[in-house]
Amino acid sequence: MASSKLPKTPRYLADAVTADLAERMVFVGGPRQVGKTTFALSLLENGGDESSPAYLNWDYLADRETILAARLPPRQPLLIFDEIHKYAAWRGLIKGLHDKHRSSVSFLVTGSARLDYYRKGGDSLQGRYHYYRLHPFTLMESGRPRAADTVAHLLRFGGFPEPFLRGEERFHRRWLREHAARVVHEDLRDLEQVREVSRLDLLLAHLPACVGSPLSVNRLRILLQASHESVERWIAAFERLYLCYRLAPFGTPRIRAVRKEQKLYFWDWSRVADPGARFENMVAGHLLKYCHLVEDTEGYAMELRFLRDTDGREIDFVVLRDGRPEFAVECKSGGRRASPACRYVRERSVIPRFYQVHLGSPDFGDADSDTRVLPFATFCTELALP
């Protein structure tokens, strides 16, 4: 895929964020290097870059002095505050600026995992902002969802903007190493009191091999020579830093579903070496993005779960809206026939639609009556996944 030919279209959150900015502040969080600053700058009138007077970065000394002095740049209908959460009293500062100027200025606040972490530390901003989670590129955002090589490119390089757009193996390998180092050695130390960083490096190196199977914290505990509580705390820290996320099981009264097992996936599925597990992780990423978009824009309580019974029958993903299942998705490398687990679960649950996605070309069945077996690209297009 020639990444340089990708159209420069607005990111998937652009319309929703623009509409909300007319009424409240907007906070945009998400993984490091997912494109939050670039997205924010794209919302300025006639576009813009880091030199725009409307862009204020706390890490830049001159901008920091401007923010602390409350000297807002004149004639700027939208102001972007980047990394302002690094200031201890940032909530009170941004609250005062918004209350004083909200009739004439819109405020967009961007930041890394610490923004999400610190915004929960008090209620002084309650009712004054909407929060969005920006995800990596997915198939529909690629601009060429029907192109034969787009899925392969996305599966190979992941959806983070730099490696996705560059599409170069050497750059991708270096980016993965540098990104992990920055998150573990910089972001994690800012949020957590971690002494043995080498164990966290080992944990992060091992976790991709856990994708696709029930997560065993006990095995990780033995590998790391650490307590169960420590491993749980470290994985939770990785989740707060947008490195990975865990899914809880979904159960129904007529299925002896597991209750305690969890499954783990990465925001950057290109970290996963096994081809089948990587594809499953990519599907998870698309579905989580869908859940977060619906939750952040429409206010529904969205959940992404999996279903596994005590006999080993499993459905990879179940999407819930306000606690009720919306549809289920099974991932297979081939598309010759529907998984027997889908029929079994369908007969014993209230899940209304079943899909089985694959990387091939077969497309058959009916999601409403049994199981729709279809290519991943068709699935994303027909369900309008973001």
C-alpha positions in Angstrom: 0.0 0.0 0.0 1.4 3.4 -1.0 0.8 5.3 2.3 1.7 8.6 0.7 -1.5 8.4 -1.3 -3.7 8.4 1.7 -6.2 11.3 1.5 -5.8 14.1 4.1 -9.3 13.7 5.5 -10.4 14.9 9.0 -10.1 12.4 11.8 -13.2 10.5 12.9 -13.8 12.7 16.0 -13.7 16.0 14.1 -17.4 16.7 13.7 -18.4 15.6 17.2 -15.6 17.6 18.9 -16.4 20.7 16.8 -20.0 20.5 17.8 -19.2 20.2 21.5 -16.7 23.0 21.4 -19.6 25.4 20.8 -21.0 24.6 24.3 -18.2 23.3 26.5 -14.5 22.6 26.8 -13.3 19.4 25.2 -10.6 17.1 26.5 -8.9 14.7 24.2 -6.8 11.9 25.6 -5.4 8.7 24.3 -2.1 6.8 23.8 1.2 8.6 23.4 1.8 9.4 19.7 -1.7 8.6 18.6 -2.0 12.1 16.9 -3.8 14.2 19.5 -1.9 17.4 18.8 -2.1 17.0 15.1 -5.9 16.4 15.4 -6.3 19.4 17.6 -4.4 21.7 15.2 -6.5 20.5 12.3 -9.6 22.0 14.0 -8.2 25.6 13.9 -9.6 27.9 11.2 -7.8 27.3 7.9 -5.8 24.6 9.6 -2.6 25.3 11.6 0.6 24.1 13.0 2.6 24.3 16.3 3.5 28.0 15.5 -0.1 29.1 15.6 -0.8 31.6 18.5 -3.9 29.5 19.3 -1.6 26.6 20.3 -0.2 26.8 23.8 2.2 24.0 25.0 3.0 23.8 28.7 6.4 22.3 27.9 7.4 25.5 26.1 8.5 28.1 28.5 7.1 31.1 26.7 3.7 29.4 26.4 3.8 28.4 30.1 4.3 32.0 31.2 1.4 33.1 28.9 -0.9 30.5 30.5 0.1 31.3 34.1 -0.4 35.0 33.4 -3.8 34.3 31.8 -2.8 36.3 28.8 -4.9 34.7 26.1 -3.9 35.3 22.5 -6.3 37.9 21.0 -8.8 37.1 18.2 -8.5 33.3 18.6 -11.9 31.7 18.7 -10.4 28.3 19.6 -7.4 27.8 22.0 -5.5 24.5 22.4 -3.8 23.7 25.7 -1.4 20.9 25.3 0.1 19.0 28.3 -1.3 21.6 30.7 -2.1 18.8 33.2 1.6 18.7 34.1 0.8 21.8 36.2 -0.4 20.8 39.6 -3.2 23.4 39.8 -4.3 23.1 36.2 -7.9 22.3 36.9 -8.5 25.5 38.8 -6.6 27.5 36.1 -8.5 26.1 33.2 -11.8 26.4 35.0 -11.2 30.1 35.6 -10.2 30.8 32.0 -13.2 29.0 30.7 -15.6 30.7 33.0 -14.2 34.1 32.2 -14.0 33.7 28.4 -16.5 31.0 27.4 -18.8 33.3 25.5 -16.0 34.2 23.1 -13.4 31.4 23.2 -13.6 27.6 22.9 -11.0 25.5 24.8 -9.5 22.2 23.7 -7.3 20.4 26.1 -5.0 17.6 25.0 -2.7 15.3 26.8 -1.3 11.9 27.4 -2.5 9.3 30.0 -2.0 11.7 32.8 -4.8 13.9 31.5 -7.3 11.1 32.0 -5.7 10.2 35.3 -5.6 13.7 36.8 -9.0 14.9 35.6 -10.5 12.3 37.9 -8.8 13.8 40.9 -11.5 16.4 41.6 -14.9 17.7 40.5 -14.1 21.4 40.0 -14.6 20.9 36.2 -17.7 18.8 36.5 -20.2 19.8 33.8 -17.8 22.0 32.0 -16.2 19.6 29.5 -16.7 16.5 27.4 -13.9 13.9 27.2 -12.9 12.0 24.1 -10.5 9.1 23.6 -8.6 9.3 20.3 -7.8 5.9 18.8 -5.2 4.9 16.2 -6.2 4.7 12.5 -8.5 1.8 11.6 -9.7 0.5 8.3 -12.5 3.1 7.6 -10.1 5.9 8.4 -7.5 4.6 6.0 -9.4 6.2 3.1 -9.1 2.9 1.1 -11.1 0.4 3.1 -12.0 -1.7 0.0 -8.4 -1.8 -1.4 -7.0 -5.4 -1.3 -3.7 -4.3 0.4 -5.1 -1.9 3.0 -6.0 -4.6 5.6 -2.6 -6.2 5.1 -0.9 -2.9 5.6 -2.9 -2.1 8.7 -2.3 -5.6 10.2 1.4 -5.3 9.5 2.2 -1.8 10.8 -0.7 -1.1 13.2 -2.8 2.1 13.3 -0.5 4.6 15.0 0.0 7.4 12.5 3.8 7.4 12.1 4.5 3.8 11.4 1.2 3.4 9.5 1.8 6.3 7.2 5.5 5.5 6.7 4.9 1.8 6.0 8.6 0.9 6.4 9.7 -2.1 8.4 12.9 -0.6 9.7 11.1 2.6 10.9 8.4 0.4 12.4 10.8 -1.6 14.5 12.6 1.4 15.8 9.3 3.2 16.6 8.1 0.2 18.6 11.2 0.2 20.8 11.3 3.9 21.3 7.6 4.2 22.0 7.8 1.4 24.7 10.8 3.0 26.3 9.2 6.4 26.6 6.0 5.0 28.1 7.7 2.7 30.6 10.7 5.0 31.5 8.9 8.4 31.3 5.2 8.2 31.5 5.0 5.3 34.0 7.4 6.9 36.4 5.3 10.1 36.4 2.2 8.2 37.4 3.4 5.3 39.5 6.1 4.7 42.1 7.9 1.9 40.4 11.3 0.8 41.5 12.2 -2.2 39.4 11.7 -0.9 35.8 13.5 -4.0 34.4 10.6 -6.2 35.5 8.2 -3.9 33.7 10.3 -4.1 30.6 10.2 -7.9 30.8 6.4 -7.9 31.4 5.8 -5.7 28.4 8.0 -7.9 26.3 6.1 -11.0 27.3 2.5 -9.7 27.2 2.1 -9.8 23.4 2.4 -13.6 23.6 -0.6 -13.6 25.9 -3.0 -12.1 23.4 -5.7 -14.4 22.2 -5.7 -16.7 25.2 -7.1 -16.3 28.8 -4.7 -14.1 30.7 -2.8 -16.0 33.5 -1.5 -13.6 36.1 -0.1 -16.6 38.0 2.2 -17.5 35.1 3.3 -13.9 34.8 4.0 -13.9 38.6 6.3 -16.9 38.3 8.0 -15.4 35.2 8.7 -12.1 36.9 9.3 -13.5 40.4 6.8 -11.1 41.8 3.7 -11.2 43.9 0.2 -11.6 42.3 -0.7 -8.1 43.6 2.4 -6.5 42.0 1.7 -8.0 38.6 -1.9 -6.9 38.7 -0.8 -3.4 39.7 1.7 -3.3 36.8 -0.8 -4.4 34.2 -3.3 -1.9 35.5 -0.7 0.8 35.1 -0.1 -0.3 31.5 -3.8 0.0 31.0 -3.9 3.6 32.4 -1.0 4.4 30.0 -3.0 3.1 27.0 -0.6 0.3 26.3 -3.1 -2.5 26.7 -6.6 -3.2 27.9 -8.4 -6.3 29.4 -11.8 -7.7 28.5 -14.1 -9.3 31.1 -16.2 -12.3 30.3 -19.9 -12.1 29.4 -22.3 -14.8 30.7 -25.9 -15.8 30.2 -28.1 -18.0 32.5 -28.2 -20.9 29.9 -24.4 -21.0 29.4 -21.9 -22.1 31.9 -19.6 -19.2 31.2 -16.3 -18.5 32.9 -16.6 -15.7 35.4 -13.1 -14.7 36.4 -10.9 -15.1 33.3 -9.9 -12.1 31.3 -8.3 -11.5 27.9 -5.7 -8.9 27.1 -5.1 -6.9 24.0 -2.8 -4.0 22.9 -3.8 -0.6 21.5 -1.0 -1.2 19.0 -1.7 -4.7 17.6 1.5 -4.7 15.6 3.3 -5.7 18.8 1.7 -9.1 18.6 3.9 -11.6 16.6 1.5 -14.5 16.1 -0.6 -13.8 12.9 -3.9 -15.2 14.3 -3.6 -13.4 17.6 -2.6 -10.1 15.8 -5.7 -10.3 13.6 -7.9 -10.9 16.6 -6.2 -8.0 18.4 -6.8 -5.8 15.3 -10.5 -6.7 15.4 -10.6 -5.9 19.1 -9.1 -2.5 18.4 -11.8 -1.7 15.8 -14.6 -2.8 18.2 -13.2 -0.9 21.2 -12.9 2.3 19.0 -16.6 1.8 18.1 -17.6 1.4 21.7 -15.6 4.4 22.9 -17.0 6.6 20.1 -20.6 5.7 20.9 -20.0 6.2 24.6 -18.1 9.5 24.2 -20.6 11.0 21.7 -23.9 9.5 22.6 -23.6 8.7 26.3 -24.5 5.0 26.2 -22.6 2.7 28.5 -20.7 0.6 26.0 -18.7 -2.6 26.9 -16.5 -4.9 24.9 -16.6 -8.5 26.4 -15.8 -12.0 25.3 -17.7 -15.3 26.0 -16.2 -18.6 27.0 -17.9 -21.5 28.6 -16.4 -24.1 30.9 -16.2 -26.6 28.0 -13.9 -24.3 26.0 -16.4 -23.0 23.5 -15.6 -19.3 22.9 -16.9 -16.3 21.1 -14.1 -13.7 20.7 -16.2 -10.5 21.3 -19.6 -9.4 22.5 -20.5 -5.7 22.2 -22.9 -4.5 24.9 -24.9 -1.3 24.9 -26.4 -0.3 28.3 -25.8 -3.9 29.5 -27.6 -5.5 26.6 -25.7 -7.4 23.9 -25.8 -5.7 20.5 -23.8 -8.3 18.4 -21.1 -10.9 18.7 -18.0 -11.3 16.6 -15.8 -14.4 16.0 -12.4 -14.2 14.3 -11.1 -16.9 12.0 -8.2 -17.0 9.6 -10.3 -18.7 7.0 -14.0 -18.4 6.0 -15.0 -21.8 4.9 -17.7 -22.4 7.5 -19.3 -20.8 10.6 -17.9 -21.8 13.9 -20.1 -24.3 15.8 -19.6 -22.2 18.9 -21.7 -19.4 17.3 -24.7 -21.7 16.8 -24.4 -23.1 20.3 -24.2 -19.7 21.9 -27.0 -18.3 19.7 -29.4 -21.0 20.8 -28.7 -20.2 24.5 -28.4 -16.5 24.6 -30.2 -13.2 23.7 -27.4 -11.9 21.5 -29.3 -10.8 18.3 -26.5 -10.9 15.7 -23.5 -13.0 15.1 -20.6 -12.3 12.7 -17.5 -14.3 11.8 -14.8 -12.2 10.2 -11.8 -13.4 8.3 -9.1 -12.3 5.9 -10.4 -14.2 2.9 -13.1 -13.5 0.4 -16.1 -15.8 1.2 -19.3 -14.0 2.2 -22.4 -16.0 3.2 -25.0 -16.5 5.9 -27.3 -14.2 7.8 -26.2 -12.4 11.0 -29.8 -12.2 12.2 -30.8 -15.9 11.8 -27.5 -17.7 12.4 -24.0 -16.4 11.6 -22.8 -14.0 8.9 -19.4 -15.1 7.6 -17.7 -12.2 5.8 -14.4 -10.6 5.0 -13.1 -8.1 7.7 -13.2 -5.2 5.3 -16.9 -5.9 4.4 -17.7 -6.2 8.1 -16.2 -2.8 8.9 -18.0 -1.1 5.9 -21.4 -2.6 6.6 -21.3 -1.8 10.3 -19.8 1.6 9.7 -17.1 1.1 12.3 -15.1 4.3 12.8 
